[in-house]
């Protein structure tokens, strides 16, 4: 614990005169690429719904009704939101895919993006 305090003290001292320049872009905290577990081929967002949530944030995207089928093979969410996320993906013809406790950190300017691969198991 003492080493942690020393590290924090050094970081504060070394950063006092440093200027940080942040960009104005918004970055996704989570990007989830979709794949078929058997073939390894990318899976499109057609007929897909998902829930990405933490204690303060809920992204309940229903892509079935809101987006036409296209060649998008990923979900991007948690824009500039650090947190601990639970993810559930429901795709027609596949088992439900879940990943719980995914941690997204942030730095001075932006979130530190987490990229996941969801290998969906055909029913």
C-alpha positions in Angstrom: 0.0 0.0 0.0 2.9 2.3 0.8 4.2 1.9 -2.7 0.9 2.9 -4.1 1.0 6.2 -2.2 4.5 6.8 -3.3 3.6 6.2 -7.0 0.5 8.5 -6.7 2.7 11.2 -5.1 5.3 11.0 -7.9 2.6 11.1 -10.6 1.0 14.2 -9.1 4.4 15.9 -8.9 5.4 15.0 -12.4 2.1 16.1 -13.8 1.9 19.5 -12.2 3.5 21.3 -15.2 2.4 19.0 -17.9 -0.4 20.0 -20.3 -2.7 17.4 -21.7 -4.4 18.1 -25.0 -7.6 16.1 -25.5 -9.4 15.5 -28.7 -13.0 16.4 -29.2 -14.0 13.0 -30.6 -16.3 10.7 -28.7 -14.9 7.2 -28.3 -16.7 3.9 -27.7 -15.9 2.1 -24.5 -17.0 -1.2 -25.9 -16.8 -2.7 -29.4 -18.1 -6.2 -29.8 -17.3 -8.1 -33.0 -19.7 -10.9 -33.9 -18.6 -14.3 -35.3 -20.2 -17.7 -35.9 -18.6 -20.1 -33.5 -18.6 -23.0 -36.0 -17.5 -21.4 -39.2 -15.5 -18.4 -37.7 -17.2 -16.2 -40.2 -18.5 -12.7 -39.2 -22.1 -12.5 -38.3 -24.2 -9.4 -39.3 -26.4 -7.4 -37.0 -29.5 -8.5 -38.9 -32.2 -9.9 -36.5 -30.0 -9.0 -33.4 -30.8 -7.4 -30.1 -28.6 -6.6 -27.2 -28.4 -5.2 -23.7 -25.3 -3.6 -22.3 -25.7 -2.3 -18.8 -23.9 -1.3 -15.6 -25.2 0.4 -12.4 -25.6 3.8 -14.1 -26.0 3.0 -17.8 -28.3 0.9 -19.9 -28.0 0.6 -23.7 -30.9 -1.6 -24.7 -30.4 -1.6 -28.5 -33.1 -3.3 -30.5 -31.5 -3.6 -33.9 -34.2 -5.8 -35.3 -36.6 -3.0 -35.7 -34.4 0.1 -36.0 -31.7 -0.9 -38.5 -32.0 -2.6 -41.9 -29.9 -5.7 -42.4 -26.5 -4.7 -43.7 -22.9 -5.8 -43.6 -22.2 -4.4 -40.1 -20.6 -7.1 -38.0 -20.1 -5.4 -34.6 -21.8 -3.5 -31.8 -20.3 -0.3 -30.5 -21.5 1.1 -27.2 -20.7 2.8 -23.9 -19.6 6.1 -25.6 -17.2 7.8 -23.2 -18.5 5.8 -20.2 -16.2 4.0 -17.9 -17.8 1.3 -15.8 -18.3 -2.4 -15.2 -20.6 -3.8 -17.9 -22.8 -6.9 -18.3 -23.5 -7.7 -22.0 -26.2 -9.9 -23.5 -26.5 -10.5 -27.2 -29.6 -12.2 -28.8 -29.4 -13.2 -32.4 -32.0 -15.2 -34.3 -30.7 -18.7 -34.9 -28.0 -18.5 -32.1 -27.8 -19.2 -28.4 -27.8 -16.1 -26.1 -24.2 -14.8 -25.7 -23.3 -13.2 -22.4 -20.2 -11.6 -20.8 -20.4 -10.1 -17.3 -18.1 -7.8 -15.5 -16.3 -6.3 -18.5 -14.3 -3.3 -17.1 -13.9 -0.1 -19.2 -11.4 2.3 -17.7 -10.9 6.0 -18.6 -7.9 8.3 -18.7 -7.8 12.1 -18.5 -9.4 12.5 -21.9 -11.3 9.4 -23.0 -12.3 5.9 -22.2 -9.8 3.1 -22.8 -11.6 1.1 -25.4 -12.3 -2.6 -24.9 -12.7 -4.8 -27.9 -14.4 -8.2 -27.5 -15.1 -11.1 -29.9 -18.5 -12.7 -29.5 -18.5 -16.2 -30.9 -22.2 -17.0 -31.3 -23.2 -20.7 -31.1 -25.8 -21.8 -33.7 -28.9 -23.4 -32.3 
